[in-house]
Amino acid sequence: QVQLVESGGGLVQPGGSLRLSCAASGRMISIYLMGWSRQVPGKQRDLVATFSRDGGVTYGDSVKGRVTISRDDAKKTVYLEMNSLTPEDTAVYYCQAVVRDSDNTPRTYWGQGTQVTVSS
């Protein structure tokens, strides 16, 4: 199975920055896509950013211009750099990976989430 380990969350002041990391491990043939979503309790999970294997990136409307997604293929790690953070960015951030699994089947995996709190 594939595991996703997230790190980098925490408390940051408004206007500050954070860098989240997500490392994929386990048996897999390839990774189609890695990305980030976020969720506030009682609300839907919203897309933050994705990075596909062909280099394509997408950003959610609420974070365009304030976040940058990047990757390190050798480490099977995706990063999310967040700038100009506001309290509205407070959420649990979840890492996502769509992989070609060891049995040759595409599957989607989710990390356990990392809390980001933007507050003075």
NUVEXMI-145272 format. One line per field, with one value per residue: residue in one letter; x, y, z of N, C-alpha, C in turn. Coordinates in steps of 0.1 Angstrom, whole numbers, m for minus. Each point is the difference from the previous one (the first is absolute). Layout:
BEGIN
kolza: A	...
n.x: X	...
n.y: Y	...
n.z: Z	...
ca.x: X	...
ca.y: Y	...
ca.z: Z	...
c.x: X	...
c.y: Y	...
c.z: Z	...
// end
This chain:
BEGIN
kolza: Q	V	Q	L	V	E	S	G	G	G	L	V	Q	P	G	G	S	L	R	L	S	C	A	A	S	G	R	M	I	S	I	Y	L	M	G	W	S	R	Q	V	P	G	K	Q	R	D	L	V	A	T	F	S	R	D	G	G	V	T	Y	G	D	S	V	K	G	R	V	T	I	S	R	D	D	A	K	K	T	V	Y	L	E	M	N	S	L	T	P	E	D	T	A	V	Y	Y	C	Q	A	V	V	R	D	S	D	N	T	P	R	T	Y	W	G	Q	G	T	Q	V	T	V	S	S
n.x: 8	m7	10	m7	12	m9	6	3	m11	m8	4	m7	7	m11	1	0	9	m3	8	m9	2	1	4	1	m5	7	m6	5	m7	m10	3	m13	m3	5	m7	m7	m8	m11	m2	m11	0	m9	11	m2	6	9	1	13	6	3	8	m3	1	m9	0	m12	m4	m8	m7	m5	m12	m3	10	m6	13	m4	m2	10	m3	8	10	4	1	13	m5	m6	4	m11	2	m4	4	m3	m4	2	3	m12	m8	m5	13	m6	6	m5	13	m6	10	1	m1	0	0	10	m9	5	m13	6	m6	m6	5	m9	10	m3	6	5	7	3	m1	m6	5	m8	8	m4
n.y: m12	12	6	10	6	8	12	8	m6	9	8	9	11	8	m3	m10	m9	m10	m11	m6	m12	m8	m10	m6	m11	m11	m11	5	0	9	13	1	2	11	2	11	m4	7	m1	7	m4	m9	1	2	m11	11	0	m3	m11	m3	m11	m1	m13	6	5	m5	13	m2	11	m1	4	m6	m7	2	0	m9	m10	m8	m9	m8	m6	m11	m4	3	9	0	13	5	13	7	10	4	11	11	m8	m4	5	5	0	3	m12	m12	m1	m5	m9	1	m13	2	m13	m5	m7	m7	0	12	3	10	6	5	6	0	11	0	9	13	4	9	8	9	5	11
n.z: 0	m3	5	5	1	7	m2	10	4	4	10	m8	0	m1	m13	8	0	m7	2	m7	5	m11	6	m12	5	m2	m3	m11	m11	1	0	m1	13	5	11	2	10	3	13	1	12	m6	m7	m13	m4	0	m14	3	m3	m13	0	m13	m4	m8	13	m2	3	10	1	13	m3	11	m6	m11	m3	9	m9	2	m9	6	m6	6	m12	2	7	m12	0	5	m3	10	m8	12	m6	7	9	0	10	m12	1	11	0	m2	m3	m11	1	m13	m3	m13	2	m8	6	10	2	m3	12	m6	10	8	6	13	3	12	m6	m3	12	m7	9	m5	10	6
ca.x: m8	7	m2	3	3	0	7	1	m11	2	m6	7	m8	m5	10	12	2	3	3	m5	7	m7	8	m6	9	m6	1	m8	7	2	m10	m7	m3	0	m5	m5	m13	m1	m14	m4	m12	m13	0	6	15	2	13	10	9	4	11	0	13	4	3	m11	m4	m12	m2	m13	m3	2	14	8	8	5	6	8	2	12	2	13	m3	9	m5	m15	m5	m6	0	m10	4	m11	4	m11	m11	m11	m7	m8	8	1	m6	8	5	2	7	m7	8	m6	11	m2	4	9	m8	m3	m13	1	m7	2	4	m1	7	m8	m3	8	m7	5	m7	5	m6	9
ca.y: 12	12	9	14	6	14	7	15	8	7	13	10	13	5	6	m9	m11	m14	m9	m14	m10	m13	m10	m13	m11	m13	m6	6	1	14	10	8	14	3	13	4	6	5	m2	6	m8	4	5	m9	0	8	m1	11	m1	m13	0	m12	m5	6	13	9	4	7	7	4	15	7	1	4	11	0	m13	m6	m14	m5	m14	m6	m13	m10	m2	m3	10	12	11	11	12	9	14	10	m8	6	m10	m9	m11	m10	m12	m12	m1	m15	m4	m10	m6	m10	m8	m13	m9	m12	m10	6	6	14	2	13	0	13	1	2	14	8	12	13	10	13	8	8
ca.z: 0	m1	12	m2	13	m1	10	m2	5	13	2	m6	1	m12	m8	0	m10	4	m10	3	m7	0	m5	m3	2	m2	m13	m10	m13	m3	5	m10	5	14	2	14	2	13	5	13	5	m4	m13	m10	m3	m11	m6	2	m12	m4	m9	m7	m4	m12	3	1	13	2	13	3	m2	13	4	m12	2	13	3	m10	2	m7	3	m1	m5	6	14	0	9	m6	9	m2	6	2	3	2	7	8	8	m8	m4	11	m4	0	m13	m3	m12	m9	m10	m9	m4	m6	11	m4	m8	m13	1	5	13	7	14	7	13	12	1	9	4	m2	7	m3	10	7
c.x: 9	m4	4	2	2	7	0	m11	3	m7	9	m8	m5	11	13	0	2	3	m4	8	m9	9	m8	10	m9	1	m9	9	3	m10	m5	m1	2	m5	m5	m14	m1	m15	m2	m12	m13	0	7	15	2	14	9	9	3	12	1	13	6	4	m11	m4	m13	m1	m14	m1	4	14	9	8	7	7	8	2	13	2	14	m2	8	m5	m15	m7	m6	0	m11	6	m12	4	m12	m12	m10	m7	m9	8	1	m9	9	4	3	8	m7	11	m8	12	m4	6	8	m7	m5	m13	1	m8	3	2	m1	9	m10	m3	10	m8	8	m9	6	m7	11	1
c.y: 12	9	14	6	15	6	15	8	6	13	11	13	4	8	m9	m10	m13	m8	m14	m10	m13	m10	m13	m11	m13	m5	7	m1	14	8	8	14	0	14	2	5	4	m1	6	m9	5	6	m10	2	7	m2	12	0	m14	2	m14	m4	6	15	10	3	7	6	3	15	8	3	4	13	0	m14	m4	m15	m4	m15	m4	m14	m11	m3	m3	9	12	10	10	12	10	13	8	m7	9	m10	m9	m12	m11	m12	m12	m2	m15	m1	m11	m5	m10	m8	m12	m10	m12	m11	6	7	14	1	14	m2	14	m2	3	14	7	13	13	10	14	10	8	m5
c.z: 0	13	m4	14	m2	11	m4	5	14	0	m6	1	m13	m8	m1	m10	7	m12	5	m8	1	m7	m2	2	m2	m14	m10	m13	m4	7	m11	4	15	2	14	m1	15	4	14	5	m4	m14	m9	m1	m13	m5	3	m12	m3	m10	m6	m6	m13	2	1	14	0	14	2	m1	13	3	m12	3	14	4	m12	3	m8	4	m1	m4	7	14	1	9	m7	11	m3	8	1	5	3	7	7	8	m8	m6	11	m4	3	m15	m2	m13	m7	m10	m8	m6	m8	10	m5	m8	m14	m1	5	13	5	14	6	13	11	2	10	3	m3	7	m2	10	7	15
// end
